[in-house]
Amino acid sequence: MTTQKDTWTIAGREFTSRLMVGTGKYASFQQTAAALEASGAEIITVAVRRVNLDRSKESLLDYIDPKKYTLLPNTAGCYTADDAVRTCRLAREAGMSDFVKLEVLGDEKTLFPDNEELLKAARILVKEGFTVLPYTSDDVIMCRKLEDIGCAAVMPLGAPIGSGLGIRNPYNIRIILESVKIPVIVDAGVGSASDAAVAMELGCAAVLMNTAIAGAQDPIAMARAMKLAVEAGRLSYKAGRIPRKLYANASSPLDGMIV
């Protein structure tokens, strides 16, 4: 059994935890901080347009230790490339980070990404020196395009944001994993620990979630459950599952059996 740490890397930054978590929808900043701790996450995403950047007043940022967590500002709520780029620039100017989760939404009901605007924004941000992690549809062609223009990872959705439906099309995720060399991070749709484990068993580098934890009846317990599920799913993937077969295969060998 190997004892070597199973780390992963984004744009030269090494991480141990493969669970990335959001900071919205919690009952209080105190609950947010407790859930972050329980999750074991190292990368924390924050909606730039929804966080109080005025540090003279109470802010979510007061509860996130920048020495412990890598802050990942996101462009949640942006529906055009211009808005998303402006939001990322604001995050950089506010001293948050140039390591950004890029969201450009195309529809208010489904919150599916607008891939044309996403690609446009990503090109601009990469040229400006941002480390870009784009939230995209589970479209292998789009993921290849995002890789080609210099994105540090791709974040295909498992299902609509906040839906809790789990990974609706694991086959697309598998094709994406075979088609790009940068990390693939499942983003959106996770509802339970089993969903997180499935994402990791597919071979994804990491999984990002918010509502599944913040919306649970006990967010702290769910954060810990997600931590364990991601670890178990990754270990299962590395161990290598048995092949699926239509018929039974006896657990005990028949050779030498007394008759």
CYANA upper distance limits for C-alpha pairs under 8 A (distance plus 0.5 A):
  5 LYS  CA     16 THR  CA      7.99
  6 ASP  CA     16 THR  CA      7.12
  7 THR  CA     14 GLU  CA      7.00
  7 THR  CA     15 PHE  CA      6.03
  7 THR  CA     16 THR  CA      5.13
  7 THR  CA     17 SER  CA      8.08
  8 TRP  CA     14 GLU  CA      6.14
  8 TRP  CA     15 PHE  CA      5.94
  8 TRP  CA     16 THR  CA      7.04
  8 TRP  CA     18 ARG  CA      8.34
  8 TRP  CA    205 ALA  CA      7.63
  9 THR  CA     13 ARG  CA      5.75
  9 THR  CA     14 GLU  CA      4.90
  9 THR  CA     15 PHE  CA      6.63
  9 THR  CA    183 PRO  CA      8.47
 10 ILE  CA     14 GLU  CA      7.16
 10 ILE  CA    152 ALA  CA      6.68
 10 ILE  CA    153 ALA  CA      7.60
 10 ILE  CA    183 PRO  CA      7.68
 11 ALA  CA    131 THR  CA      7.65
 11 ALA  CA    152 ALA  CA      6.28
 15 PHE  CA     42 GLU  CA      7.62
 16 THR  CA     42 GLU  CA      8.21
 17 SER  CA     40 GLY  CA      7.18
 17 SER  CA     41 ALA  CA      6.12
 17 SER  CA     42 GLU  CA      6.62
 18 ARG  CA     41 ALA  CA      7.78
 18 ARG  CA    205 ALA  CA      7.21
 18 ARG  CA    206 ALA  CA      4.95
 18 ARG  CA    207 VAL  CA      7.02
 18 ARG  CA    230 VAL  CA      7.32
 18 ARG  CA    231 GLU  CA      8.25
 19 LEU  CA     39 SER  CA      7.96
 19 LEU  CA     40 GLY  CA      8.06
 19 LEU  CA     41 ALA  CA      5.89
 19 LEU  CA     42 GLU  CA      8.19
 19 LEU  CA     43 ILE  CA      8.26
 19 LEU  CA    206 ALA  CA      6.35
 19 LEU  CA    207 VAL  CA      5.92
 19 LEU  CA    208 LEU  CA      6.60
 19 LEU  CA    209 MET  CA      8.49
 19 LEU  CA    226 MET  CA      8.20
 19 LEU  CA    227 LYS  CA      7.06
 19 LEU  CA    230 VAL  CA      7.06
 20 MET  CA     41 ALA  CA      6.08
 20 MET  CA     42 GLU  CA      7.42
 20 MET  CA     43 ILE  CA      5.75
 20 MET  CA     44 ILE  CA      6.56
 20 MET  CA     45 THR  CA      8.04
 20 MET  CA    206 ALA  CA      7.68
 20 MET  CA    207 VAL  CA      6.57
 20 MET  CA    208 LEU  CA      4.96
 20 MET  CA    209 MET  CA      7.02
 21 VAL  CA     36 LEU  CA      7.93
 21 VAL  CA     39 SER  CA      8.46
 21 VAL  CA     41 ALA  CA      7.16
 21 VAL  CA     43 ILE  CA      7.38
 21 VAL  CA     44 ILE  CA      5.84
 21 VAL  CA     45 THR  CA      6.76
 21 VAL  CA    208 LEU  CA      5.96
 21 VAL  CA    209 MET  CA      5.57
 21 VAL  CA    210 ASN  CA      6.05
 22 GLY  CA     44 ILE  CA      6.32
 22 GLY  CA     45 THR  CA      5.27
 22 GLY  CA     46 VAL  CA      6.80
 22 GLY  CA    208 LEU  CA      8.01
 22 GLY  CA    209 MET  CA      6.62
 22 GLY  CA    210 ASN  CA      5.00
 23 THR  CA     32 THR  CA      6.84
 23 THR  CA     44 ILE  CA      7.70
 23 THR  CA     45 THR  CA      6.99
 23 THR  CA     46 VAL  CA      6.42
 23 THR  CA     47 ALA  CA      8.47
 23 THR  CA    210 ASN  CA      7.16
 23 THR  CA    214 ALA  CA      8.46
 24 GLY  CA     46 VAL  CA      8.07
 24 GLY  CA     47 ALA  CA      8.25
 24 GLY  CA    210 ASN  CA      7.34
 24 GLY  CA    211 THR  CA      8.26
 24 GLY  CA    214 ALA  CA      7.75
 25 LYS  CA    210 ASN  CA      8.47
 25 LYS  CA    211 THR  CA      7.54
 25 LYS  CA    214 ALA  CA      6.26
 25 LYS  CA    215 GLY  CA      7.50
 26 TYR  CA     31 GLN  CA      6.95
 26 TYR  CA     32 THR  CA      6.34
 26 TYR  CA    214 ALA  CA      5.66
 26 TYR  CA    215 GLY  CA      7.86
 27 ALA  CA     31 GLN  CA      6.94
 27 ALA  CA     32 THR  CA      8.22
 28 SER  CA     32 THR  CA      6.84
 29 PHE  CA     33 ALA  CA      6.75
 29 PHE  CA     60 LEU  CA      6.59
 29 PHE  CA     63 TYR  CA      7.26
 30 GLN  CA     34 ALA  CA      6.81
 30 GLN  CA     63 TYR  CA      7.92
 31 GLN  CA     35 ALA  CA      6.63
 31 GLN  CA    219 PRO  CA      8.50
 31 GLN  CA    220 ILE  CA      8.25
 32 THR  CA     36 LEU  CA      6.69
 32 THR  CA    214 ALA  CA      8.43
 33 ALA  CA     37 GLU  CA      6.80
 33 ALA  CA     63 TYR  CA      6.55
 33 ALA  CA     64 ILE  CA      7.47
 34 ALA  CA     38 ALA  CA      6.75
 34 ALA  CA    220 ILE  CA      7.05
 35 ALA  CA     39 SER  CA      6.57
 35 ALA  CA    213 ILE  CA      8.39
 35 ALA  CA    219 PRO  CA      6.85
 35 ALA  CA    220 ILE  CA      5.25
 35 ALA  CA    223 ALA  CA      6.23
 35 ALA  CA    224 ARG  CA      8.48
 36 LEU  CA     40 GLY  CA      7.12
 36 LEU  CA     41 ALA  CA      6.99
 36 LEU  CA    223 ALA  CA      7.88
 37 GLU  CA     41 ALA  CA      7.89
 38 ALA  CA    220 ILE  CA      6.71
 38 ALA  CA    221 ALA  CA      8.17
 38 ALA  CA    223 ALA  CA      6.14
 38 ALA  CA    224 ARG  CA      5.66
 38 ALA  CA    227 LYS  CA      8.32
 39 SER  CA    220 ILE  CA      8.47
 39 SER  CA    223 ALA  CA      5.10
 39 SER  CA    224 ARG  CA      5.58
 39 SER  CA    225 ALA  CA      8.45
 39 SER  CA    226 MET  CA      7.32
 39 SER  CA    227 LYS  CA      5.69
 40 GLY  CA    224 ARG  CA      8.30
 40 GLY  CA    227 LYS  CA      6.98
 41 ALA  CA     69 TYR  CA      8.20
 41 ALA  CA    227 LYS  CA      8.33
 42 GLU  CA     68 LYS  CA      7.51
 42 GLU  CA     69 TYR  CA      5.40
 42 GLU  CA     70 THR  CA      6.51
 43 ILE  CA     69 TYR  CA      6.20
 43 ILE  CA     70 THR  CA      5.24
 43 ILE  CA     71 LEU  CA      6.55
 43 ILE  CA     72 LEU  CA      7.10
 44 ILE  CA     69 TYR  CA      6.95
 44 ILE  CA     70 THR  CA      6.65
 44 ILE  CA     71 LEU  CA      5.69
 44 ILE  CA     72 LEU  CA      6.18
 45 THR  CA     71 LEU  CA      6.53
 45 THR  CA     72 LEU  CA      4.88
 45 THR  CA     73 PRO  CA      6.00
 45 THR  CA     74 ASN  CA      6.82
 45 THR  CA    101 LYS  CA      8.04
 46 VAL  CA     51 VAL  CA      7.83
 46 VAL  CA     71 LEU  CA      7.69
 46 VAL  CA     72 LEU  CA      6.67
 46 VAL  CA     73 PRO  CA      5.31
 46 VAL  CA     74 ASN  CA      6.28
 47 ALA  CA     51 VAL  CA      6.75
 47 ALA  CA     73 PRO  CA      6.41
 47 ALA  CA     74 ASN  CA      5.41
 47 ALA  CA     75 THR  CA      6.62
 47 ALA  CA     76 ALA  CA      6.22
 48 VAL  CA     73 PRO  CA      6.35
 48 VAL  CA     74 ASN  CA      6.51
 48 VAL  CA     75 THR  CA      6.84
 48 VAL  CA     76 ALA  CA      8.06
 48 VAL  CA     87 THR  CA      7.30
 48 VAL  CA     88 CYS  CA      8.49
 48 VAL  CA     91 ALA  CA      7.02
 49 ARG  CA     75 THR  CA      7.68
 49 ARG  CA     76 ALA  CA      7.76
 49 ARG  CA     77 GLY  CA      7.99
 49 ARG  CA     87 THR  CA      7.77
 51 VAL  CA     59 SER  CA      7.38
 51 VAL  CA     60 LEU  CA      7.09
 51 VAL  CA     61 LEU  CA      8.35
 52 ASN  CA     57 LYS  CA      8.34
 52 ASN  CA     58 GLU  CA      8.19
 52 ASN  CA     59 SER  CA      5.81
 52 ASN  CA     60 LEU  CA      7.65
 52 ASN  CA     61 LEU  CA      8.48
 53 LEU  CA     59 SER  CA      7.60
 53 LEU  CA     94 ALA  CA      7.83
 54 ASP  CA     59 SER  CA      8.02
 55 ARG  CA     59 SER  CA      7.07
 55 ARG  CA     62 ASP  CA      8.49
 58 GLU  CA     62 ASP  CA      7.42
 59 SER  CA     63 TYR  CA      8.12
 60 LEU  CA     64 ILE  CA      7.50
 61 LEU  CA     65 ASP  CA      8.46
 64 ILE  CA     68 LYS  CA      8.48
 64 ILE  CA     69 TYR  CA      7.63
 65 ASP  CA     69 TYR  CA      6.64
 66 PRO  CA     70 THR  CA      6.98
 66 PRO  CA     71 LEU  CA      7.56
 71 LEU  CA     96 MET  CA      7.37
 71 LEU  CA     97 SER  CA      7.02
 71 LEU  CA     99 PHE  CA      8.03
 72 LEU  CA     97 SER  CA      7.31
 72 LEU  CA     99 PHE  CA      6.24
 72 LEU  CA    100 VAL  CA      5.69
 72 LEU  CA    101 LYS  CA      6.72
 73 PRO  CA     88 CYS  CA      7.95
 73 PRO  CA     91 ALA  CA      7.14
 73 PRO  CA     96 MET  CA      7.56
 73 PRO  CA     97 SER  CA      7.30
 73 PRO  CA     99 PHE  CA      7.61
 73 PRO  CA    100 VAL  CA      5.61
 73 PRO  CA    101 LYS  CA      6.61
 74 ASN  CA     88 CYS  CA      8.06
 74 ASN  CA    100 VAL  CA      6.29
 74 ASN  CA    101 LYS  CA      5.03
 74 ASN  CA    102 LEU  CA      6.34
 74 ASN  CA    103 GLU  CA      7.32
 75 THR  CA     84 ALA  CA      6.09
 75 THR  CA     87 THR  CA      6.69
 75 THR  CA     88 CYS  CA      7.46
 75 THR  CA    101 LYS  CA      7.23
 75 THR  CA    102 LEU  CA      6.12
 75 THR  CA    103 GLU  CA      5.72
 75 THR  CA    104 VAL  CA      7.73
 76 ALA  CA    102 LEU  CA      8.46
 76 ALA  CA    103 GLU  CA      6.30
 76 ALA  CA    104 VAL  CA      8.01
 77 GLY  CA    103 GLU  CA      8.33
 77 GLY  CA    104 VAL  CA      8.17
 77 GLY  CA    105 LEU  CA      7.64
 78 CYS  CA     83 ASP  CA      6.20
 78 CYS  CA     84 ALA  CA      6.03
 78 CYS  CA    103 GLU  CA      7.28
 78 CYS  CA    104 VAL  CA      5.85
 78 CYS  CA    105 LEU  CA      6.65
 79 TYR  CA     83 ASP  CA      7.45
 79 TYR  CA     84 ALA  CA      8.02
 79 TYR  CA    104 VAL  CA      5.60
 79 TYR  CA    105 LEU  CA      5.26
 79 TYR  CA    106 GLY  CA      6.49
 79 TYR  CA    114 ASP  CA      8.20
 80 THR  CA     84 ALA  CA      6.87
 80 THR  CA    104 VAL  CA      6.53
 80 THR  CA    105 LEU  CA      7.95
 80 THR  CA    117 GLU  CA      6.55
 81 ALA  CA     85 VAL  CA      6.58
 81 ALA  CA    104 VAL  CA      7.04
 81 ALA  CA    117 GLU  CA      5.52
 81 ALA  CA    118 LEU  CA      6.78
 81 ALA  CA    120 LYS  CA      6.74
 81 ALA  CA    121 ALA  CA      5.19
 82 ASP  CA     86 ARG  CA      6.60
 82 ASP  CA    121 ALA  CA      7.53
 83 ASP  CA     87 THR  CA      6.62
 84 ALA  CA     88 CYS  CA      6.81
 84 ALA  CA    102 LEU  CA      7.61
 84 ALA  CA    103 GLU  CA      7.60
 84 ALA  CA    104 VAL  CA      7.03
 84 ALA  CA    121 ALA  CA      7.29
 85 VAL  CA     89 ARG  CA      6.76
 85 VAL  CA    121 ALA  CA      6.51
 85 VAL  CA    124 ILE  CA      7.99
 85 VAL  CA    125 LEU  CA      7.19
 86 ARG  CA     90 LEU  CA      6.72
 87 THR  CA     91 ALA  CA      6.82
 88 CYS  CA     92 ARG  CA      6.83
 88 CYS  CA     98 ASP  CA      7.93
 88 CYS  CA    100 VAL  CA      7.45
 89 ARG  CA     93 GLU  CA      6.65
 90 LEU  CA     94 ALA  CA      6.53
 91 ALA  CA     95 GLY  CA      6.92
 91 ALA  CA     96 MET  CA      5.78
 91 ALA  CA     97 SER  CA      6.73
 91 ALA  CA     98 ASP  CA      7.80
 92 ARG  CA     96 MET  CA      6.19
 92 ARG  CA     97 SER  CA      5.77
 92 ARG  CA     98 ASP  CA      5.95
 98 ASP  CA    129 GLY  CA      8.16
 98 ASP  CA    130 PHE  CA      5.51
 98 ASP  CA    131 THR  CA      6.69
 99 PHE  CA    130 PHE  CA      6.52
 99 PHE  CA    131 THR  CA      5.16
 99 PHE  CA    132 VAL  CA      6.87
 99 PHE  CA    133 LEU  CA      8.37
100 VAL  CA    130 PHE  CA      7.51
100 VAL  CA    131 THR  CA      6.62
100 VAL  CA    132 VAL  CA      5.82
100 VAL  CA    133 LEU  CA      6.58
101 LYS  CA    132 VAL  CA      6.66
101 LYS  CA    133 LEU  CA      5.21
101 LYS  CA    134 PRO  CA      6.18
101 LYS  CA    135 TYR  CA      7.52
102 LEU  CA    118 LEU  CA      8.02
102 LEU  CA    122 ALA  CA      7.98
102 LEU  CA    132 VAL  CA      7.00
102 LEU  CA    133 LEU  CA      6.37
102 LEU  CA    134 PRO  CA      5.02
102 LEU  CA    135 TYR  CA      6.51
103 GLU  CA    113 PRO  CA      7.45
103 GLU  CA    118 LEU  CA      7.49
103 GLU  CA    134 PRO  CA      6.78
103 GLU  CA    135 TYR  CA      5.90
103 GLU  CA    136 THR  CA      8.27
104 VAL  CA    113 PRO  CA      6.10
104 VAL  CA    114 ASP  CA      6.30
104 VAL  CA    115 ASN  CA      8.08
104 VAL  CA    117 GLU  CA      7.00
104 VAL  CA    118 LEU  CA      5.89
104 VAL  CA    135 TYR  CA      8.38
105 LEU  CA    111 LEU  CA      6.22
105 LEU  CA    112 PHE  CA      6.32
105 LEU  CA    113 PRO  CA      4.76
105 LEU  CA    114 ASP  CA      5.71
106 GLY  CA    111 LEU  CA      7.03
106 GLY  CA    112 PHE  CA      6.32
106 GLY  CA    113 PRO  CA      5.63
106 GLY  CA    114 ASP  CA      4.79
107 ASP  CA    111 LEU  CA      5.63
107 ASP  CA    112 PHE  CA      6.44
107 ASP  CA    113 PRO  CA      7.94
107 ASP  CA    114 ASP  CA      8.32
110 THR  CA    160 PRO  CA      6.58
110 THR  CA    161 ILE  CA      8.10
111 LEU  CA    160 PRO  CA      7.07
111 LEU  CA    161 ILE  CA      7.01
112 PHE  CA    136 THR  CA      8.46
112 PHE  CA    137 SER  CA      7.63
112 PHE  CA    160 PRO  CA      7.15
112 PHE  CA    161 ILE  CA      8.43
113 PRO  CA    118 LEU  CA      7.86
113 PRO  CA    135 TYR  CA      7.64
113 PRO  CA    136 THR  CA      6.28
113 PRO  CA    137 SER  CA      6.93
114 ASP  CA    118 LEU  CA      6.52
115 ASN  CA    119 LEU  CA      6.52
115 ASN  CA    136 THR  CA      7.20
115 ASN  CA    137 SER  CA      8.05
115 ASN  CA    142 MET  CA      7.91
116 GLU  CA    120 LYS  CA      6.86
117 GLU  CA    121 ALA  CA      6.65
118 LEU  CA    122 ALA  CA      6.52
118 LEU  CA    134 PRO  CA      7.99
118 LEU  CA    136 THR  CA      8.33
119 LEU  CA    123 ARG  CA      6.71
119 LEU  CA    145 LYS  CA      8.37
119 LEU  CA    146 LEU  CA      7.21
120 LYS  CA    124 ILE  CA      7.19
121 ALA  CA    125 LEU  CA      6.73
122 ALA  CA    126 VAL  CA      6.49
122 ALA  CA    132 VAL  CA      7.32
122 ALA  CA    134 PRO  CA      7.98
122 ALA  CA    146 LEU  CA      8.02
122 ALA  CA    149 ILE  CA      8.27
122 ALA  CA    151 CYS  CA      7.75
123 ARG  CA    127 LYS  CA      6.81
123 ARG  CA    149 ILE  CA      6.80
123 ARG  CA    150 GLY  CA      8.40
124 ILE  CA    128 GLU  CA      6.85
125 LEU  CA    129 GLY  CA      6.95
125 LEU  CA    130 PHE  CA      5.91
125 LEU  CA    131 THR  CA      8.40
125 LEU  CA    132 VAL  CA      7.63
126 VAL  CA    130 PHE  CA      5.73
126 VAL  CA    131 THR  CA      7.16
126 VAL  CA    132 VAL  CA      7.11
126 VAL  CA    149 ILE  CA      8.07
126 VAL  CA    150 GLY  CA      6.87
126 VAL  CA    151 CYS  CA      7.38
131 THR  CA    151 CYS  CA      7.37
131 THR  CA    152 ALA  CA      6.60
132 VAL  CA    151 CYS  CA      5.60
132 VAL  CA    152 ALA  CA      6.18
132 VAL  CA    153 ALA  CA      7.72
133 LEU  CA    151 CYS  CA      6.71
133 LEU  CA    152 ALA  CA      6.40
133 LEU  CA    153 ALA  CA      5.67
133 LEU  CA    154 VAL  CA      6.37
133 LEU  CA    155 MET  CA      7.23
134 PRO  CA    146 LEU  CA      8.35
134 PRO  CA    151 CYS  CA      7.87
134 PRO  CA    153 ALA  CA      7.61
134 PRO  CA    154 VAL  CA      6.08
134 PRO  CA    155 MET  CA      6.24
135 TYR  CA    154 VAL  CA      7.26
135 TYR  CA    155 MET  CA      5.18
135 TYR  CA    156 PRO  CA      6.41
135 TYR  CA    157 LEU  CA      7.53
135 TYR  CA    187 ASP  CA      7.41
136 THR  CA    142 MET  CA      8.22
136 THR  CA    143 CYS  CA      8.06
136 THR  CA    154 VAL  CA      7.71
136 THR  CA    155 MET  CA      6.35
136 THR  CA    156 PRO  CA      5.29
136 THR  CA    157 LEU  CA      6.84
137 SER  CA    142 MET  CA      8.31
137 SER  CA    156 PRO  CA      5.61
137 SER  CA    157 LEU  CA      6.10
138 ASP  CA    143 CYS  CA      8.33
138 ASP  CA    156 PRO  CA      5.24
138 ASP  CA    157 LEU  CA      6.44
138 ASP  CA    158 GLY  CA      7.97
138 ASP  CA    172 ASN  CA      6.62
138 ASP  CA    173 ILE  CA      6.98
138 ASP  CA    176 ILE  CA      8.20
139 ASP  CA    143 CYS  CA      6.78
139 ASP  CA    156 PRO  CA      8.09
139 ASP  CA    172 ASN  CA      7.59
139 ASP  CA    176 ILE  CA      8.04
140 VAL  CA    144 ARG  CA      6.70
140 VAL  CA    172 ASN  CA      7.68
140 VAL  CA    175 ILE  CA      7.31
140 VAL  CA    176 ILE  CA      5.57
140 VAL  CA    179 SER  CA      7.66
141 ILE  CA    145 LYS  CA      6.82
142 MET  CA    146 LEU  CA      6.69
143 CYS  CA    147 GLU  CA      6.71
143 CYS  CA    154 VAL  CA      6.73
143 CYS  CA    156 PRO  CA      8.46
143 CYS  CA    176 ILE  CA      7.59
143 CYS  CA    180 VAL  CA      7.85
144 ARG  CA    148 ASP  CA      6.58
144 ARG  CA    179 SER  CA      7.64
144 ARG  CA    180 VAL  CA      6.70
145 LYS  CA    149 ILE  CA      6.89
146 LEU  CA    150 GLY  CA      7.15
146 LEU  CA    151 CYS  CA      6.14
146 LEU  CA    154 VAL  CA      7.71
147 GLU  CA    151 CYS  CA      5.68
147 GLU  CA    152 ALA  CA      7.73
147 GLU  CA    153 ALA  CA      7.71
147 GLU  CA    154 VAL  CA      7.92
147 GLU  CA    180 VAL  CA      7.56
147 GLU  CA    182 ILE  CA      7.49
152 ALA  CA    182 ILE  CA      6.89
152 ALA  CA    183 PRO  CA      7.92
153 ALA  CA    182 ILE  CA      5.70
153 ALA  CA    183 PRO  CA      5.33
153 ALA  CA    184 VAL  CA      6.48
153 ALA  CA    185 ILE  CA      7.80
154 VAL  CA    182 ILE  CA      7.72
154 VAL  CA    183 PRO  CA      7.00
154 VAL  CA    184 VAL  CA      5.68
154 VAL  CA    185 ILE  CA      6.75
155 MET  CA    184 VAL  CA      6.43
155 MET  CA    185 ILE  CA      5.18
155 MET  CA    186 VAL  CA      5.95
155 MET  CA    187 ASP  CA      5.99
156 PRO  CA    173 ILE  CA      8.08
156 PRO  CA    184 VAL  CA      7.96
156 PRO  CA    185 ILE  CA      7.25
156 PRO  CA    186 VAL  CA      5.99
156 PRO  CA    187 ASP  CA      6.41
157 LEU  CA    161 ILE  CA      8.28
157 LEU  CA    167 ILE  CA      8.42
157 LEU  CA    186 VAL  CA      6.30
157 LEU  CA    187 ASP  CA      5.33
157 LEU  CA    188 ALA  CA      5.62
157 LEU  CA    189 GLY  CA      7.31
158 GLY  CA    166 GLY  CA      6.56
158 GLY  CA    167 ILE  CA      4.68
158 GLY  CA    168 ARG  CA      6.49
158 GLY  CA    169 ASN  CA      7.58
158 GLY  CA    170 PRO  CA      8.44
158 GLY  CA    186 VAL  CA      6.58
158 GLY  CA    187 ASP  CA      6.80
158 GLY  CA    188 ALA  CA      6.14
158 GLY  CA    189 GLY  CA      5.62
158 GLY  CA    190 VAL  CA      7.50
159 ALA  CA    163 SER  CA      7.24
159 ALA  CA    164 GLY  CA      7.99
159 ALA  CA    165 LEU  CA      6.53
159 ALA  CA    166 GLY  CA      6.65
159 ALA  CA    167 ILE  CA      6.39
159 ALA  CA    168 ARG  CA      6.48
159 ALA  CA    188 ALA  CA      6.41
159 ALA  CA    189 GLY  CA      4.68
159 ALA  CA    190 VAL  CA      8.00
160 PRO  CA    164 GLY  CA      8.49
160 PRO  CA    165 LEU  CA      8.28
160 PRO  CA    188 ALA  CA      6.64
160 PRO  CA    189 GLY  CA      5.93
161 ILE  CA    188 ALA  CA      5.18
161 ILE  CA    189 GLY  CA      5.88
162 GLY  CA    188 ALA  CA      7.09
162 GLY  CA    189 GLY  CA      6.29
162 GLY  CA    190 VAL  CA      8.24
162 GLY  CA    191 GLY  CA      8.48
162 GLY  CA    210 ASN  CA      8.31
162 GLY  CA    211 THR  CA      5.99
162 GLY  CA    212 ALA  CA      7.76
163 SER  CA    188 ALA  CA      8.42
163 SER  CA    189 GLY  CA      5.85
163 SER  CA    190 VAL  CA      8.16
163 SER  CA    191 GLY  CA      7.87
164 GLY  CA    189 GLY  CA      5.25
164 GLY  CA    190 VAL  CA      5.51
164 GLY  CA    191 GLY  CA      4.24
164 GLY  CA    192 SER  CA      7.86
164 GLY  CA    212 ALA  CA      7.19
165 LEU  CA    189 GLY  CA      5.96
165 LEU  CA    190 VAL  CA      6.95
165 LEU  CA    191 GLY  CA      6.72
166 GLY  CA    189 GLY  CA      5.56
166 GLY  CA    190 VAL  CA      5.13
166 GLY  CA    191 GLY  CA      6.41
166 GLY  CA    192 SER  CA      8.18
166 GLY  CA    195 ASP  CA      5.76
167 ILE  CA    189 GLY  CA      7.17
167 ILE  CA    190 VAL  CA      7.55
167 ILE  CA    195 ASP  CA      7.29
167 ILE  CA    198 VAL  CA      8.32
167 ILE  CA    199 ALA  CA      7.88
169 ASN  CA    173 ILE  CA      7.37
170 PRO  CA    174 ARG  CA      6.72
170 PRO  CA    202 LEU  CA      8.11
171 TYR  CA    175 ILE  CA      6.81
172 ASN  CA    176 ILE  CA      6.71
173 ILE  CA    177 LEU  CA      6.69
173 ILE  CA    202 LEU  CA      8.20
174 ARG  CA    178 GLU  CA      6.87
174 ARG  CA    202 LEU  CA      7.05
174 ARG  CA    203 GLY  CA      8.41
175 ILE  CA    179 SER  CA      6.66
176 ILE  CA    180 VAL  CA      6.74
176 ILE  CA    184 VAL  CA      8.25
177 LEU  CA    181 LYS  CA      8.23
177 LEU  CA    184 VAL  CA      7.07
177 LEU  CA    203 GLY  CA      7.89
177 LEU  CA    204 CYS  CA      7.69
183 PRO  CA    204 CYS  CA      7.80
183 PRO  CA    205 ALA  CA      6.04
183 PRO  CA    206 ALA  CA      8.45
184 VAL  CA    204 CYS  CA      5.88
184 VAL  CA    205 ALA  CA      6.07
184 VAL  CA    206 ALA  CA      7.56
185 ILE  CA    204 CYS  CA      6.33
185 ILE  CA    205 ALA  CA      6.24
185 ILE  CA    206 ALA  CA      5.32
185 ILE  CA    207 VAL  CA      5.65
185 ILE  CA    208 LEU  CA      7.40
186 VAL  CA    199 ALA  CA      7.16
186 VAL  CA    204 CYS  CA      7.49
186 VAL  CA    206 ALA  CA      7.18
186 VAL  CA    207 VAL  CA      5.25
186 VAL  CA    208 LEU  CA      6.70
187 ASP  CA    207 VAL  CA      6.58
187 ASP  CA    208 LEU  CA      5.42
187 ASP  CA    209 MET  CA      6.91
188 ALA  CA    208 LEU  CA      7.40
188 ALA  CA    209 MET  CA      6.60
189 GLY  CA    209 MET  CA      8.31
190 VAL  CA    195 ASP  CA      6.06
190 VAL  CA    196 ALA  CA      6.89
190 VAL  CA    209 MET  CA      7.04
190 VAL  CA    212 ALA  CA      6.70
191 GLY  CA    195 ASP  CA      6.93
191 GLY  CA    211 THR  CA      8.25
191 GLY  CA    212 ALA  CA      5.31
192 SER  CA    196 ALA  CA      7.27
192 SER  CA    212 ALA  CA      7.07
192 SER  CA    226 MET  CA      8.08
193 ALA  CA    197 ALA  CA      6.83
193 ALA  CA    222 MET  CA      8.42
193 ALA  CA    225 ALA  CA      6.57
193 ALA  CA    226 MET  CA      5.63
193 ALA  CA    229 ALA  CA      5.88
193 ALA  CA    230 VAL  CA      8.35
194 SER  CA    198 VAL  CA      6.73
194 SER  CA    229 ALA  CA      7.24
195 ASP  CA    199 ALA  CA      6.96
196 ALA  CA    200 MET  CA      7.01
196 ALA  CA    207 VAL  CA      7.33
196 ALA  CA    226 MET  CA      7.21
196 ALA  CA    229 ALA  CA      6.59
196 ALA  CA    230 VAL  CA      6.30
196 ALA  CA    233 GLY  CA      7.93
197 ALA  CA    201 GLU  CA      6.55
197 ALA  CA    229 ALA  CA      5.59
197 ALA  CA    230 VAL  CA      5.84
197 ALA  CA    231 GLU  CA      8.39
197 ALA  CA    232 ALA  CA      7.13
197 ALA  CA    233 GLY  CA      4.68
197 ALA  CA    234 ARG  CA      7.89
198 VAL  CA    202 LEU  CA      6.75
198 VAL  CA    233 GLY  CA      7.02
199 ALA  CA    203 GLY  CA      7.51
199 ALA  CA    204 CYS  CA      6.55
199 ALA  CA    206 ALA  CA      8.38
199 ALA  CA    207 VAL  CA      7.38
199 ALA  CA    233 GLY  CA      7.98
200 MET  CA    204 CYS  CA      5.69
200 MET  CA    205 ALA  CA      7.65
200 MET  CA    206 ALA  CA      7.32
200 MET  CA    207 VAL  CA      7.96
200 MET  CA    230 VAL  CA      6.76
200 MET  CA    233 GLY  CA      5.32
200 MET  CA    234 ARG  CA      5.55
200 MET  CA    237 TYR  CA      7.35
201 GLU  CA    233 GLY  CA      5.46
201 GLU  CA    234 ARG  CA      6.42
201 GLU  CA    236 SER  CA      6.73
201 GLU  CA    237 TYR  CA      5.09
202 LEU  CA    237 TYR  CA      7.47
203 GLY  CA    234 ARG  CA      7.87
203 GLY  CA    237 TYR  CA      6.80
206 ALA  CA    230 VAL  CA      8.48
207 VAL  CA    230 VAL  CA      8.31
209 MET  CA    213 ILE  CA      7.84
210 ASN  CA    214 ALA  CA      6.52
211 THR  CA    215 GLY  CA      5.58
211 THR  CA    216 ALA  CA      8.18
212 ALA  CA    216 ALA  CA      6.68
212 ALA  CA    222 MET  CA      8.33
213 ILE  CA    219 PRO  CA      5.58
213 ILE  CA    220 ILE  CA      8.12
213 ILE  CA    222 MET  CA      6.02
213 ILE  CA    223 ALA  CA      6.15
214 ALA  CA    219 PRO  CA      5.82
215 GLY  CA    219 PRO  CA      7.31
216 ALA  CA    222 MET  CA      7.15
218 ASP  CA    222 MET  CA      6.71
219 PRO  CA    223 ALA  CA      6.49
220 ILE  CA    224 ARG  CA      7.02
221 ALA  CA    225 ALA  CA      6.71
222 MET  CA    226 MET  CA      6.59
223 ALA  CA    227 LYS  CA      6.78
224 ARG  CA    228 LEU  CA      6.83
225 ALA  CA    229 ALA  CA      6.58
226 MET  CA    230 VAL  CA      6.57
227 LYS  CA    231 GLU  CA      6.85
228 LEU  CA    232 ALA  CA      6.52
229 ALA  CA    233 GLY  CA      6.40
230 VAL  CA    234 ARG  CA      6.58
231 GLU  CA    235 LEU  CA      6.68
232 ALA  CA    236 SER  CA      6.53
233 GLY  CA    237 TYR  CA      6.66
234 ARG  CA    238 LYS  CA      6.77
235 LEU  CA    239 ALA  CA      6.52
236 SER  CA    240 GLY  CA      6.83
236 SER  CA    241 ARG  CA      7.43
237 TYR  CA    241 ARG  CA      7.54
